[in-house]
Amino acid sequence: MTTTEKRLDEAVLALTASERAVLILRPWIAGGEANHRLRKHAPSDQKEEVERIEQAINDYNQKLFQALAFVLEWVTLSDTELAWLECLAGFLKREDANRSRSSARGTLPPPKRAWKRDLPMLYGKLANDSEEPPSDWPGARERLMRDVSRSLQLRWSEYVAWQQVRADLKEVMGEEMLHVQGREVIEAIGQKVTEMREALERLSGPVDLGRPTAEQMEVAREYVDWKALKPATLEPGPNNGRGYMRPQELAELEALEARVAADLRAQRRAESESS
């Protein structure tokens, strides 16, 4: 094989821009540092595409992480409401059991505090702000059951939508593109919603969490710049644009990239066959 034939063969085996971006990001996705060497020595005809893909994956992770920060607080608030509901349900059950007996404990004041916001809101918009406080505590119990159930349905729909987009992105890129910290938070939310659902069902009966709506799926998909992940329209060519490297150094780098490209493709074939 001539030197020219060898270089052309290695060019065919070399990393595509998408594969290069995946290998650059892989250690960062796992919680470490990105592979800066693969980025630094990318062929000139790949640099723009690699940068575009990296930016799209970084933006996806950042946008989702910001959303998760808010959702964690909303789930915590719903968990507090569920704890309130459990206490109220237990109290009313005991009151019903003791109704025929005389009691000096006195009665609770009617529901009012925290049922209707009386402070200004600087960000966002209140849901169901027009609802008046329940007239009695049995009504408060029913309202809490409804509110917690509705909150769990919303949080579960978001969880399912995130997981679907995550799977779609993995299919496009060939492997996981969500940072390990984001994955841990999503799983924690899913587990918490499941645990809260079980607790709520002990008080209210079956709770159907449902599936995300088309609008919810669209919101989740907007976290990803899918267009930026599409391969460039340029025809594949020699792995050029690295004339600044010494011939021996370039040859070693190209051989290394050919090996990691082969490993990456073999891994994907194995995963595809196992599924």
C-alpha positions in Angstrom: 0.0 0.0 0.0 1.4 3.4 -1.0 1.6 6.3 1.5 -1.2 8.1 -0.4 -3.4 5.0 -0.3 -2.7 4.6 3.4 -3.6 8.2 4.2 -6.9 7.9 2.2 -7.7 4.6 4.0 -7.1 6.3 7.4 -9.2 9.3 6.3 -12.2 6.9 5.7 -11.6 5.3 9.1 -11.0 8.6 10.9 -13.5 10.2 13.2 -16.5 12.1 11.9 -17.2 15.5 13.4 -20.1 14.0 15.4 -18.0 11.1 16.7 -15.2 13.5 17.6 -17.7 15.7 19.5 -19.0 12.6 21.4 -15.5 11.5 22.4 -14.6 15.1 23.5 -17.7 15.3 25.6 -17.8 11.7 27.0 -15.5 12.3 30.0 -17.4 15.5 30.9 -20.7 13.7 30.6 -19.4 11.2 33.2 -18.4 14.0 35.6 -14.8 14.7 34.5 -13.0 17.0 32.1 -13.7 17.1 28.4 -11.0 15.6 26.0 -9.4 18.9 25.0 -6.7 17.2 22.9 -9.3 15.8 20.4 -10.8 19.3 20.1 -7.5 21.1 19.7 -6.3 18.8 16.9 -9.6 18.5 15.0 -9.2 18.9 11.2 -10.0 22.4 10.0 -13.0 21.1 8.0 -14.5 19.7 11.2 -13.8 22.5 13.7 -17.0 24.4 13.0 -19.3 21.4 13.1 -17.6 20.0 16.3 -18.0 23.4 18.0 -21.6 23.6 16.9 -22.4 20.1 18.3 -20.6 20.8 21.6 -22.5 24.0 22.0 -25.8 22.3 21.4 -25.1 19.6 24.0 -23.8 22.2 26.5 -26.9 24.3 26.0 -29.2 21.3 26.4 -27.6 20.4 29.7 -27.7 24.0 31.0 -31.3 24.6 30.0 -32.5 21.3 31.5 -30.4 21.9 34.7 -32.1 25.3 35.2 -35.5 23.7 34.7 -34.6 20.9 37.2 -33.7 23.5 39.8 -37.2 24.9 39.8 -38.9 21.5 39.6 -37.0 20.3 42.7 -38.5 23.2 44.7 -42.0 22.6 43.3 -41.7 18.9 44.3 -40.5 19.9 47.7 -43.5 22.2 48.1 -45.9 19.4 47.0 -44.2 17.1 49.5 -45.0 19.6 52.2 -48.6 19.8 51.1 -48.8 16.0 51.2 -47.4 16.0 54.7 -50.1 18.5 55.7 -52.7 16.3 54.0 -51.6 13.3 56.0 -51.8 15.2 59.3 -55.2 16.7 58.4 -56.6 13.3 57.3 -55.4 11.7 60.6 -56.8 14.6 62.7 -60.2 14.4 61.0 -60.4 10.6 61.3 -59.7 11.0 65.1 -62.3 13.7 65.4 -64.9 11.5 63.7 -64.1 8.7 66.1 -64.4 11.0 69.1 -67.4 12.9 67.9 -69.8 11.3 70.4 -67.6 12.1 73.3 -67.3 15.4 75.1 -64.0 17.1 74.5 -62.3 20.1 75.9 -59.8 20.4 73.1 -61.7 23.1 71.3 -62.1 23.4 67.6 -59.8 24.5 64.8 -60.3 27.9 63.2 -61.8 27.7 59.7 -59.3 27.1 56.8 -57.8 30.4 55.7 -54.0 30.7 56.2 -51.9 29.8 53.1 -54.9 28.9 51.0 -54.9 32.1 49.1 -51.8 34.2 48.5 -51.9 37.6 50.0 -48.4 38.8 49.1 -47.3 40.1 45.7 -45.6 37.8 43.3 -42.6 39.2 41.4 -42.0 36.3 39.0 -44.3 33.8 37.3 -48.0 33.4 37.5 -50.2 31.8 40.1 -52.4 28.8 39.2 -56.0 28.8 40.4 -55.6 32.1 42.2 -59.3 32.7 41.8 -60.3 29.8 44.1 -61.5 30.8 47.5 -60.3 28.9 50.6 -62.4 25.8 51.5 -65.3 26.4 53.9 -64.4 23.6 56.3 -61.6 21.1 57.1 -63.2 18.1 55.3 -63.3 20.4 52.2 -59.7 21.3 52.8 -58.7 17.7 52.9 -60.4 17.2 49.5 -58.8 20.3 48.0 -55.3 19.1 49.2 -55.9 15.7 47.6 -56.8 17.3 44.3 -53.9 19.8 44.4 -51.3 17.2 45.3 -52.6 14.8 42.7 -52.5 17.5 40.0 -49.0 18.5 41.0 -47.8 14.8 40.8 -49.4 14.4 37.3 -47.5 17.5 36.1 -44.2 16.5 37.6 -44.5 13.0 36.2 -45.4 14.2 32.8 -42.2 16.4 32.8 -40.2 13.4 34.0 -41.5 11.2 31.2 -40.9 13.9 28.6 -37.3 14.5 29.8 -36.6 10.8 29.6 -38.0 10.6 26.1 -35.9 13.5 24.8 -32.9 12.0 26.6 -33.4 8.7 24.7 -34.0 10.5 21.4 -30.8 12.5 21.8 -28.9 9.3 22.7 -30.2 7.7 19.5 -29.0 10.7 17.4 -25.6 11.0 19.0 -25.0 7.3 19.7 -24.6 7.5 23.4 -25.7 9.4 26.6 -25.5 13.2 26.3 -27.0 14.2 29.6 -24.5 15.0 32.4 -24.4 12.6 35.3 -25.6 15.2 37.7 -28.6 15.9 35.6 -29.3 12.2 35.3 -29.2 11.8 39.1 -31.6 14.7 39.7 -34.1 13.4 37.1 -34.0 9.9 38.7 -34.4 11.5 42.2 -37.5 13.4 41.0 -39.0 10.2 39.4 -38.5 8.2 42.6 -39.9 11.0 44.8 -43.0 11.4 42.6 -43.5 7.6 42.7 -43.1 7.5 46.5 -45.6 10.4 46.9 -48.1 8.8 44.7 -48.1 5.7 46.9 -48.6 7.8 50.0 -51.4 9.8 48.3 -53.2 6.6 47.2 -53.4 5.4 50.8 -55.6 8.4 51.4 -57.4 8.9 48.2 -57.4 5.6 46.2 -55.8 5.1 42.8 -54.0 8.1 41.2 -53.4 8.1 37.4 -50.3 10.0 36.6 -51.0 10.0 32.9 -48.6 10.8 30.1 -47.1 14.1 28.8 -49.2 16.1 26.3 -48.0 17.1 22.9 -47.3 20.6 24.3 -45.3 19.2 27.2 -43.2 17.0 24.8 -42.6 20.0 22.6 -41.3 22.1 25.5 -38.9 19.3 26.5 -37.7 18.9 22.9 -37.0 22.7 22.7 -34.1 22.2 25.1 -32.2 20.6 22.2 -31.0 22.4 19.1 -31.7 19.4 16.8 -30.7 21.3 13.7 -27.2 21.9 15.1 -26.7 18.1 15.5 -27.3 17.3 11.9 -24.1 16.3 9.9 -22.5 18.8 7.7 -23.4 18.6 4.0 -19.8 18.5 3.0 -18.6 15.3 1.3 -16.2 13.2 3.3 -12.6 14.0 2.4 -9.0 13.5 3.6 -8.3 14.4 7.2 -6.6 17.6 6.3 -6.2 21.0 7.8 -3.5 20.0 10.3 -0.4 21.0 8.4 0.9 22.7 11.5 1.7 19.2 13.0 4.9 17.3 12.2 4.4 14.4 9.8 5.2 11.8 12.4 3.0 13.4 15.0 0.1 13.7 12.5 0.5 10.1 11.5 0.4 8.9 15.1 -2.7 11.1 15.8 -4.5 9.8 12.7 -3.8 6.2 13.7 -5.0 6.9 17.2 -8.2 8.5 15.9 -8.8 5.6 13.6 -8.6 3.2 16.5 -10.9 5.1 18.8 -13.3 5.5 15.8 -13.3 1.8 15.3 -13.8 1.2 19.0 -16.7 3.6 19.2 -18.5 2.1 16.2 -17.9 -1.4 17.5 -19.4 -0.4 20.8 -22.5 1.0 19.0 -22.9 -2.1 16.9 -22.8 -4.3 20.1 -25.4 -2.1 21.8 -27.6 -2.2 18.8 -27.4 -6.0 18.5 -28.1 -6.5 22.2 -31.2 -4.4 22.0 
